[in-house]
Amino acid sequence: MKRREFAKLLGINIAAMAIHQSLPAPTKPQVAITMDDFGLFGASDEEQVGNSRAILDALRKHSNLKAAAFICGLRVDNPAGKRIVQMWNDEDHLLANHTYSHWEYHERNVDEFARDIQRCEDLLKDYPRFTKLFRFPYLKEGNTPERRDKLRAILKVRGYKNGHVTIDASDWYVDSRLRERLRANPNADLSGYRQFYLDHIWERANYYDDLSRKVLGRGVKHTLLIHHNLLNKLFLDALLAMFERKGWQLINAGEAFADPVFNAEPKVLPAGESLIRALAKESKKFERLLRYPGEDGEYEKAAMDRLGL
């Protein structure tokens, strides 16, 4: 897909984008919400739709913020899922490809994985807000040069741009612990989970923003990875309010993906993780600041255990 065509899909004026690319990024940190998987949660179709509606309401509350929904086709290939995708489309959020089956790329044949990408596209392509952004499940983009480069070439031929994450985090792990607590006690006090979540995202956001400034000499228009889950039904509003209160600017996902940093193709192995982490690794200057994987629930387990969460 040509640059002009891609910009049109994101609703970006190409002339304005060219001007933007010639200017330094603002010093005030900026962040967009990108939401992965779209697993349904709730006891009934109506409850599942209502839970997703609560997430949409939180986005609307904060200046009608527009997110990017990276949809795993398998999760929404059912009546409730299709209603939810239609809701997100109707509220002008970007709909993007996260494969149909959510396989880890390392564990699949390249051609089989490519077919699974197409299967998700076939499910989403008729929605007006579908755009050709692709995000790898688990942010794993290939463990050999051949696998990394072959799928990059396939994606380019099909008109896709990598829907990179700049701020990676482990909200999925906090969500799993919260759900475990609710299974044991449906009336449990969840305030500790709320505070842990906010503190975790805030720490990770500042880490990746600082790393981007070290590696690139500027702050980027960040894309935060979180998930369509119970945690964000409960606390997305608080998360967005936190960023605003602490001086970050919330921006639409389409604006974030227009940042030139998203054209980068780091030549690192294993490929993937946060784009900022990959660029830092490629530079060979910041190894002491990096860990692998970039994010994982194991990093948060001890702290949550200590807090009794």
C-alpha positions in Angstrom: 0.0 0.0 0.0 1.4 3.4 -0.9 2.1 6.0 1.8 -0.7 8.3 0.6 -3.2 5.4 0.5 -2.3 4.3 4.0 -2.6 7.8 5.4 -6.0 8.1 3.8 -7.2 5.0 5.6 -6.0 6.4 8.9 -7.9 9.6 8.2 -4.7 11.7 8.0 -4.1 14.6 5.6 -1.0 13.7 3.7 0.3 17.3 3.4 -0.2 17.7 7.2 1.7 14.4 7.7 4.6 15.6 5.7 4.8 18.8 7.7 4.5 16.8 10.9 7.5 14.6 9.8 9.6 17.7 9.2 9.0 19.0 12.7 10.5 17.9 16.0 8.2 15.9 18.3 6.7 17.9 21.1 8.4 17.6 24.5 5.2 16.8 26.2 4.8 13.0 26.1 1.9 11.8 23.9 0.2 8.4 24.0 -2.4 6.5 22.1 -4.4 3.5 23.2 -4.1 0.3 21.2 -6.2 -2.6 22.5 -5.4 -6.2 21.7 -7.2 -9.6 21.3 -10.9 -8.7 21.9 -11.5 -11.7 24.0 -15.2 -11.6 25.2 -15.9 -11.7 28.9 -19.3 -11.9 30.6 -21.9 -14.6 31.2 -24.1 -13.8 28.3 -24.0 -12.1 24.9 -25.7 -9.1 26.3 -23.2 -8.8 29.2 -20.3 -9.2 26.8 -21.6 -6.4 24.6 -22.2 -4.3 27.7 -18.7 -4.8 29.0 -17.2 -3.6 25.7 -19.6 -0.7 25.8 -18.1 0.3 29.1 -14.6 0.4 27.5 -15.9 2.5 24.7 -17.6 4.9 27.2 -14.3 5.4 28.9 -12.6 6.4 25.6 -15.4 8.7 24.7 -15.3 10.4 28.1 -11.7 11.5 27.4 -12.2 13.9 24.5 -13.8 11.1 22.4 -10.4 9.4 22.1 -10.0 7.0 19.2 -8.1 3.8 19.8 -6.8 1.1 17.5 -8.5 -2.3 18.0 -6.1 -5.2 17.1 -8.7 -8.0 16.7 -8.1 -11.7 17.0 -10.7 -13.0 14.6 -11.4 -16.2 16.5 -12.5 -14.2 19.6 -15.1 -12.2 17.7 -16.3 -14.8 15.1 -19.7 -15.2 16.9 -22.8 -13.1 17.3 -21.7 -11.1 20.3 -18.2 -10.5 18.9 -19.6 -9.2 15.6 -21.9 -6.8 17.5 -18.8 -5.6 19.4 -16.7 -5.1 16.3 -19.6 -3.1 14.7 -19.8 -0.9 17.8 -16.1 -0.1 17.6 -16.4 0.6 13.9 -19.4 2.8 14.4 -17.5 4.9 16.9 -14.6 5.4 14.5 -12.0 3.4 16.2 -9.4 1.7 13.9 -10.0 -2.0 13.3 -6.7 -3.9 12.7 -5.5 -7.4 12.2 -4.1 -9.5 15.0 -4.4 -12.9 13.2 -7.4 -15.2 13.4 -6.0 -17.8 15.8 -3.5 -15.8 17.9 -0.8 -18.3 17.3 2.8 -17.5 18.2 4.7 -16.9 15.0 7.8 -18.8 16.3 5.7 -22.0 16.5 4.1 -22.0 13.0 5.0 -22.5 9.4 5.4 -19.1 7.7 2.8 -19.8 5.0 0.3 -21.2 7.5 0.7 -18.1 9.6 0.2 -15.9 6.6 -3.0 -17.7 5.8 -4.2 -17.0 9.3 -3.6 -13.3 8.8 -5.7 -13.4 5.7 -8.4 -15.3 7.5 -8.7 -12.4 10.0 -8.7 -9.9 7.2 -11.5 -11.7 5.5 -13.5 -11.3 8.7 -12.8 -7.6 9.1 -12.3 -6.2 5.6 -15.9 -5.0 5.0 -16.0 -2.8 8.0 -15.3 0.8 6.9 -12.8 1.4 9.7 -10.7 -1.6 8.9 -7.2 -0.5 8.2 -4.1 -2.5 7.2 -2.2 -2.4 10.4 -0.9 -5.8 11.6 0.3 -6.7 15.1 2.0 -10.0 15.9 0.6 -12.0 18.8 2.8 -11.8 21.8 4.9 -9.3 19.8 7.0 -12.2 18.5 8.1 -11.3 14.9 10.5 -14.1 14.0 13.4 -15.9 15.6 15.6 -16.2 12.5 16.5 -13.7 9.8 14.7 -15.8 7.2 11.4 -16.0 9.1 11.5 -12.3 10.1 12.2 -11.0 6.6 9.9 -13.4 4.8 6.8 -12.3 6.7 7.8 -8.7 6.5 7.9 -9.1 2.8 4.5 -10.8 2.7 3.0 -8.0 4.8 4.3 -5.4 2.5 2.9 -7.1 -0.6 -0.5 -7.3 1.1 -0.4 -3.6 1.9 0.2 -3.9 5.7 2.1 -1.7 8.1 3.4 -3.1 11.4 1.2 -1.9 14.2 4.1 -1.6 16.6 3.9 -1.1 20.3 6.1 1.5 21.8 4.9 1.1 25.5 4.6 -2.6 26.3 3.2 -3.7 29.6 1.6 -6.7 31.5 -2.0 -5.6 32.0 -3.0 -9.1 31.0 -1.3 -10.5 34.0 -2.9 -8.1 36.4 -6.2 -9.0 34.8 -5.6 -12.7 35.4 -4.8 -12.1 39.0 -7.9 -9.9 39.5 -10.1 -12.6 37.9 -8.6 -15.2 40.1 -9.5 -13.1 43.2 -13.0 -12.6 42.0 -13.5 -16.3 41.4 -12.6 -16.9 45.0 -14.5 -13.9 46.4 -17.0 -12.1 44.0 -17.2 -9.2 46.5 -13.5 -8.7 46.9 -12.1 -5.2 47.3 -10.4 -4.4 44.0 -8.8 -1.1 45.0 -5.4 -2.7 45.3 -5.5 -4.0 41.8 -6.5 -0.6 40.5 -3.5 1.1 42.2 -1.1 -1.6 41.1 -2.3 -1.4 37.5 -2.0 2.4 37.4 1.5 2.3 39.0 2.6 -0.5 36.6 1.5 1.4 33.5 3.0 4.7 34.7 6.4 3.1 35.4 6.5 1.3 32.1 5.3 4.4 30.2 8.1 6.5 31.7 10.7 3.7 31.1 9.9 3.5 27.3 9.6 7.3 26.9 13.0 7.8 28.5 14.4 5.0 26.4 13.0 6.6 23.2 14.6 9.9 24.1 18.0 8.2 24.7 17.8 6.1 21.5 16.2 8.6 19.1 16.9 11.9 20.7 13.2 12.6 21.0 10.0 11.4 22.5 7.8 9.5 20.0 4.0 9.4 19.6 3.6 6.4 21.8 1.3 3.4 21.3 0.4 1.7 24.6 -0.5 -1.9 24.5 -3.4 -3.0 26.7 -6.2 -5.6 26.3 -9.9 -5.8 25.9 -10.5 -7.3 29.3 -12.2 -6.9 32.7 -9.3 -4.9 34.1 -9.8 -2.2 31.5 -13.6 -2.3 31.7 -13.1 -1.4 35.4 -10.1 0.9 35.2 -9.5 2.4 31.8 -11.2 5.6 32.8 -8.8 5.9 35.7 -5.8 5.1 33.5 -6.6 7.8 31.0 -7.3 10.3 33.8 -3.9 9.4 35.3 -2.0 10.2 32.0 -3.9 13.5 31.7 -3.3 14.4 35.4 0.5 13.7 35.1 0.9 15.9 32.0 0.8 13.4 29.1 -1.4 14.2 26.1 -3.8 11.5 24.9 -3.9 11.3 21.1 -5.8 9.3 18.6 -4.2 6.1 17.3 -4.2 7.2 13.7 -2.1 10.2 14.7 0.3 8.1 16.6 0.9 5.7 13.7 1.8 8.6 11.5 5.0 9.1 13.5 7.9 8.2 11.2 9.3 5.9 13.9 6.7 3.3 12.8 8.5 2.9 9.5 11.5 1.4 11.2 12.4 -2.3 10.7 15.0 -3.2 13.4 17.3 -6.0 12.3 17.4 -7.7 15.7 16.8 -11.3 16.8 14.5 -12.5 18.1 12.5 -9.8 16.3 9.6 -8.1 18.1 8.9 -6.7 21.5 8.4 -3.0 21.9 9.6 -1.1 18.9 11.6 1.2 21.2 13.3 -1.8 22.8 14.2 -3.2 19.4 15.7 0.0 18.3 17.7 0.3 21.5 19.0 -3.3 21.0 19.9 -2.6 17.4 21.9 0.5 18.4 24.1 -1.8 20.7 24.4 1.1 23.1 21.8 0.4 25.8 22.1 -3.3 26.6 22.2 -2.6 30.4 18.7 -1.0 30.1 17.1 -4.0 28.4 15.7 -7.3 29.5 14.2 -10.2 27.5 11.3 -10.5 27.1 10.6 -6.8 27.5 7.5 -7.5 29.5 6.2 -10.6 31.2 3.9 -11.5 34.1 6.9 -12.9 36.0 8.3 -9.4 36.4 5.1 -8.4 38.3 4.5 -11.6 40.3 6.7 -10.9 43.3 5.3 -7.4 43.8 1.7 -8.7 43.6 2.4 -11.5 45.9 3.9 -9.1 48.5 0.7 -7.0 48.3 -1.6 -10.0 48.6 -3.1 -9.3 45.2 
